[in-house]
Amino acid sequence: MKPFASFWATLAGVRYRIRFVRSAEIPFDRFADCSSPESSKREIRVRQVLRGKSRMETVIHEALHAQTWDRTEADVARSARELAALLWRCGYREVEP
């Protein structure tokens, strides 16, 4: 079964479209990106090839950017790693629809 391609989520009171996209749609030097909460087209794009813990950490990372736009990249990266590790230890895993 094909994994979901997109859905909507509210992050810090702002509605974002979350999309899982081909690698070519994202700059080669990143796994995902997040538009500003001030943007008219608020979107988080994640490479669809990511799986498992890497996908979890990447989604958390971009959600943190959406929620706390002014935090530094290092701070967001650390928080995403810690939260992904915690959830992974708790047994959370991706389930295909």
PyMOL commands that place a pseudoatom at each C-alpha (Angstrom):
pseudoatom trace, name=CA, resn=MET, resi=1, chain=A, elem=C, hetatm=0, pos=[0.000, 0.000, 0.000]
pseudoatom trace, name=CA, resn=LYS, resi=2, chain=A, elem=C, hetatm=0, pos=[1.298, 3.477, -0.868]
pseudoatom trace, name=CA, resn=PRO, resi=3, chain=A, elem=C, hetatm=0, pos=[2.155, 5.700, 2.157]
pseudoatom trace, name=CA, resn=PHE, resi=4, chain=A, elem=C, hetatm=0, pos=[0.174, 8.906, 2.552]
pseudoatom trace, name=CA, resn=ALA, resi=5, chain=A, elem=C, hetatm=0, pos=[1.527, 11.797, 0.523]
pseudoatom trace, name=CA, resn=SER, resi=6, chain=A, elem=C, hetatm=0, pos=[0.182, 14.730, 2.520]
pseudoatom trace, name=CA, resn=PHE, resi=7, chain=A, elem=C, hetatm=0, pos=[-2.016, 15.876, 5.376]
pseudoatom trace, name=CA, resn=TRP, resi=8, chain=A, elem=C, hetatm=0, pos=[-2.813, 19.012, 7.376]
pseudoatom trace, name=CA, resn=ALA, resi=9, chain=A, elem=C, hetatm=0, pos=[-1.586, 19.740, 10.905]
pseudoatom trace, name=CA, resn=THR, resi=10, chain=A, elem=C, hetatm=0, pos=[-1.938, 22.675, 13.287]
pseudoatom trace, name=CA, resn=LEU, resi=11, chain=A, elem=C, hetatm=0, pos=[1.343, 23.717, 14.894]
pseudoatom trace, name=CA, resn=ALA, resi=12, chain=A, elem=C, hetatm=0, pos=[1.373, 26.575, 17.426]
pseudoatom trace, name=CA, resn=GLY, resi=13, chain=A, elem=C, hetatm=0, pos=[-2.093, 27.545, 16.227]
pseudoatom trace, name=CA, resn=VAL, resi=14, chain=A, elem=C, hetatm=0, pos=[-1.033, 27.765, 12.572]
pseudoatom trace, name=CA, resn=ARG, resi=15, chain=A, elem=C, hetatm=0, pos=[-2.257, 25.332, 9.915]
pseudoatom trace, name=CA, resn=TYR, resi=16, chain=A, elem=C, hetatm=0, pos=[0.488, 23.665, 7.850]
pseudoatom trace, name=CA, resn=ARG, resi=17, chain=A, elem=C, hetatm=0, pos=[0.306, 21.236, 4.977]
pseudoatom trace, name=CA, resn=ILE, resi=18, chain=A, elem=C, hetatm=0, pos=[2.729, 18.350, 5.572]
pseudoatom trace, name=CA, resn=ARG, resi=19, chain=A, elem=C, hetatm=0, pos=[3.903, 16.788, 2.291]
pseudoatom trace, name=CA, resn=PHE, resi=20, chain=A, elem=C, hetatm=0, pos=[6.147, 13.823, 1.601]
pseudoatom trace, name=CA, resn=VAL, resi=21, chain=A, elem=C, hetatm=0, pos=[7.870, 14.626, -1.680]
pseudoatom trace, name=CA, resn=ARG, resi=22, chain=A, elem=C, hetatm=0, pos=[10.447, 13.332, -4.144]
pseudoatom trace, name=CA, resn=SER, resi=23, chain=A, elem=C, hetatm=0, pos=[14.021, 14.211, -3.240]
pseudoatom trace, name=CA, resn=ALA, resi=24, chain=A, elem=C, hetatm=0, pos=[14.302, 16.470, -6.294]
pseudoatom trace, name=CA, resn=GLU, resi=25, chain=A, elem=C, hetatm=0, pos=[11.734, 18.847, -4.774]
pseudoatom trace, name=CA, resn=ILE, resi=26, chain=A, elem=C, hetatm=0, pos=[13.972, 19.700, -1.811]
pseudoatom trace, name=CA, resn=PRO, resi=27, chain=A, elem=C, hetatm=0, pos=[17.442, 21.301, -1.932]
pseudoatom trace, name=CA, resn=PHE, resi=28, chain=A, elem=C, hetatm=0, pos=[20.122, 18.592, -2.023]
pseudoatom trace, name=CA, resn=ASP, resi=29, chain=A, elem=C, hetatm=0, pos=[21.670, 19.689, 1.296]
pseudoatom trace, name=CA, resn=ARG, resi=30, chain=A, elem=C, hetatm=0, pos=[18.631, 18.931, 3.495]
pseudoatom trace, name=CA, resn=PHE, resi=31, chain=A, elem=C, hetatm=0, pos=[16.130, 16.204, 4.302]
pseudoatom trace, name=CA, resn=ALA, resi=32, chain=A, elem=C, hetatm=0, pos=[13.155, 18.579, 4.639]
pseudoatom trace, name=CA, resn=ASP, resi=33, chain=A, elem=C, hetatm=0, pos=[12.144, 22.211, 4.850]
pseudoatom trace, name=CA, resn=CYS, resi=34, chain=A, elem=C, hetatm=0, pos=[9.547, 24.389, 6.517]
pseudoatom trace, name=CA, resn=SER, resi=35, chain=A, elem=C, hetatm=0, pos=[8.040, 27.652, 5.340]
pseudoatom trace, name=CA, resn=SER, resi=36, chain=A, elem=C, hetatm=0, pos=[7.647, 30.597, 7.668]
pseudoatom trace, name=CA, resn=PRO, resi=37, chain=A, elem=C, hetatm=0, pos=[4.480, 30.820, 9.758]
pseudoatom trace, name=CA, resn=GLU, resi=38, chain=A, elem=C, hetatm=0, pos=[4.042, 34.244, 8.116]
pseudoatom trace, name=CA, resn=SER, resi=39, chain=A, elem=C, hetatm=0, pos=[3.997, 32.708, 4.628]
pseudoatom trace, name=CA, resn=SER, resi=40, chain=A, elem=C, hetatm=0, pos=[0.721, 32.549, 2.710]
pseudoatom trace, name=CA, resn=LYS, resi=41, chain=A, elem=C, hetatm=0, pos=[1.531, 28.944, 1.728]
pseudoatom trace, name=CA, resn=ARG, resi=42, chain=A, elem=C, hetatm=0, pos=[2.591, 27.299, 4.987]
pseudoatom trace, name=CA, resn=GLU, resi=43, chain=A, elem=C, hetatm=0, pos=[4.107, 23.935, 4.236]
pseudoatom trace, name=CA, resn=ILE, resi=44, chain=A, elem=C, hetatm=0, pos=[6.516, 21.350, 5.582]
pseudoatom trace, name=CA, resn=ARG, resi=45, chain=A, elem=C, hetatm=0, pos=[8.114, 19.153, 2.908]
pseudoatom trace, name=CA, resn=VAL, resi=46, chain=A, elem=C, hetatm=0, pos=[9.867, 15.910, 3.858]
pseudoatom trace, name=CA, resn=ARG, resi=47, chain=A, elem=C, hetatm=0, pos=[11.768, 13.580, 1.542]
pseudoatom trace, name=CA, resn=GLN, resi=48, chain=A, elem=C, hetatm=0, pos=[9.512, 10.569, 1.001]
pseudoatom trace, name=CA, resn=VAL, resi=49, chain=A, elem=C, hetatm=0, pos=[12.506, 8.182, 0.939]
pseudoatom trace, name=CA, resn=LEU, resi=50, chain=A, elem=C, hetatm=0, pos=[13.120, 8.689, 4.672]
pseudoatom trace, name=CA, resn=ARG, resi=51, chain=A, elem=C, hetatm=0, pos=[11.950, 5.845, 6.900]
pseudoatom trace, name=CA, resn=GLY, resi=52, chain=A, elem=C, hetatm=0, pos=[11.997, 4.817, 10.515]
pseudoatom trace, name=CA, resn=LYS, resi=53, chain=A, elem=C, hetatm=0, pos=[13.730, 6.913, 13.130]
pseudoatom trace, name=CA, resn=SER, resi=54, chain=A, elem=C, hetatm=0, pos=[15.213, 9.282, 10.529]
pseudoatom trace, name=CA, resn=ARG, resi=55, chain=A, elem=C, hetatm=0, pos=[11.751, 10.154, 9.253]
pseudoatom trace, name=CA, resn=MET, resi=56, chain=A, elem=C, hetatm=0, pos=[10.449, 10.626, 12.797]
pseudoatom trace, name=CA, resn=GLU, resi=57, chain=A, elem=C, hetatm=0, pos=[13.326, 12.912, 13.745]
pseudoatom trace, name=CA, resn=THR, resi=58, chain=A, elem=C, hetatm=0, pos=[12.977, 14.930, 10.535]
pseudoatom trace, name=CA, resn=VAL, resi=59, chain=A, elem=C, hetatm=0, pos=[9.229, 15.468, 10.978]
pseudoatom trace, name=CA, resn=ILE, resi=60, chain=A, elem=C, hetatm=0, pos=[9.762, 16.490, 14.622]
pseudoatom trace, name=CA, resn=HIS, resi=61, chain=A, elem=C, hetatm=0, pos=[12.575, 18.827, 13.556]
pseudoatom trace, name=CA, resn=GLU, resi=62, chain=A, elem=C, hetatm=0, pos=[10.436, 20.646, 10.999]
pseudoatom trace, name=CA, resn=ALA, resi=63, chain=A, elem=C, hetatm=0, pos=[7.415, 20.767, 13.338]
pseudoatom trace, name=CA, resn=LEU, resi=64, chain=A, elem=C, hetatm=0, pos=[9.645, 22.434, 15.938]
pseudoatom trace, name=CA, resn=HIS, resi=65, chain=A, elem=C, hetatm=0, pos=[10.685, 25.024, 13.347]
pseudoatom trace, name=CA, resn=ALA, resi=66, chain=A, elem=C, hetatm=0, pos=[7.009, 25.699, 12.610]
pseudoatom trace, name=CA, resn=GLN, resi=67, chain=A, elem=C, hetatm=0, pos=[6.162, 26.030, 16.302]
pseudoatom trace, name=CA, resn=THR, resi=68, chain=A, elem=C, hetatm=0, pos=[9.204, 28.035, 17.356]
pseudoatom trace, name=CA, resn=TRP, resi=69, chain=A, elem=C, hetatm=0, pos=[10.407, 29.823, 14.228]
pseudoatom trace, name=CA, resn=ASP, resi=70, chain=A, elem=C, hetatm=0, pos=[13.026, 31.941, 16.049]
pseudoatom trace, name=CA, resn=ARG, resi=71, chain=A, elem=C, hetatm=0, pos=[14.955, 29.063, 17.671]
pseudoatom trace, name=CA, resn=THR, resi=72, chain=A, elem=C, hetatm=0, pos=[18.439, 28.356, 16.332]
pseudoatom trace, name=CA, resn=GLU, resi=73, chain=A, elem=C, hetatm=0, pos=[19.054, 25.415, 14.009]
pseudoatom trace, name=CA, resn=ALA, resi=74, chain=A, elem=C, hetatm=0, pos=[21.330, 23.792, 16.608]
pseudoatom trace, name=CA, resn=ASP, resi=75, chain=A, elem=C, hetatm=0, pos=[18.656, 24.075, 19.305]
pseudoatom trace, name=CA, resn=VAL, resi=76, chain=A, elem=C, hetatm=0, pos=[15.948, 22.634, 17.033]
pseudoatom trace, name=CA, resn=ALA, resi=77, chain=A, elem=C, hetatm=0, pos=[18.254, 19.787, 15.916]
pseudoatom trace, name=CA, resn=ARG, resi=78, chain=A, elem=C, hetatm=0, pos=[19.095, 18.865, 19.517]
pseudoatom trace, name=CA, resn=SER, resi=79, chain=A, elem=C, hetatm=0, pos=[15.447, 18.895, 20.600]
pseudoatom trace, name=CA, resn=ALA, resi=80, chain=A, elem=C, hetatm=0, pos=[14.373, 16.813, 17.588]
pseudoatom trace, name=CA, resn=ARG, resi=81, chain=A, elem=C, hetatm=0, pos=[17.094, 14.198, 18.260]
pseudoatom trace, name=CA, resn=GLU, resi=82, chain=A, elem=C, hetatm=0, pos=[16.106, 13.951, 21.922]
pseudoatom trace, name=CA, resn=LEU, resi=83, chain=A, elem=C, hetatm=0, pos=[12.367, 13.703, 21.232]
pseudoatom trace, name=CA, resn=ALA, resi=84, chain=A, elem=C, hetatm=0, pos=[12.826, 11.146, 18.437]
pseudoatom trace, name=CA, resn=ALA, resi=85, chain=A, elem=C, hetatm=0, pos=[15.076, 9.031, 20.684]
pseudoatom trace, name=CA, resn=LEU, resi=86, chain=A, elem=C, hetatm=0, pos=[12.510, 9.188, 23.495]
pseudoatom trace, name=CA, resn=LEU, resi=87, chain=A, elem=C, hetatm=0, pos=[9.587, 8.207, 21.253]
pseudoatom trace, name=CA, resn=TRP, resi=88, chain=A, elem=C, hetatm=0, pos=[11.668, 5.439, 19.622]
pseudoatom trace, name=CA, resn=ARG, resi=89, chain=A, elem=C, hetatm=0, pos=[12.557, 4.018, 23.051]
pseudoatom trace, name=CA, resn=CYS, resi=90, chain=A, elem=C, hetatm=0, pos=[8.834, 4.101, 23.911]
pseudoatom trace, name=CA, resn=GLY, resi=91, chain=A, elem=C, hetatm=0, pos=[8.185, 1.904, 20.887]
pseudoatom trace, name=CA, resn=TYR, resi=92, chain=A, elem=C, hetatm=0, pos=[6.613, 4.391, 18.485]
pseudoatom trace, name=CA, resn=ARG, resi=93, chain=A, elem=C, hetatm=0, pos=[7.055, 3.362, 14.862]
pseudoatom trace, name=CA, resn=GLU, resi=94, chain=A, elem=C, hetatm=0, pos=[5.693, 4.363, 11.469]
pseudoatom trace, name=CA, resn=VAL, resi=95, chain=A, elem=C, hetatm=0, pos=[2.635, 2.399, 10.408]
pseudoatom trace, name=CA, resn=GLU, resi=96, chain=A, elem=C, hetatm=0, pos=[1.766, 2.266, 6.717]
pseudoatom trace, name=CA, resn=PRO, resi=97, chain=A, elem=C, hetatm=0, pos=[-1.863, 3.230, 6.017]
for i in range(1, 97): cmd.bond("trace and resi %d" % i, "trace and resi %d" % (i + 1))
show_as sticks, trace
zoom trace
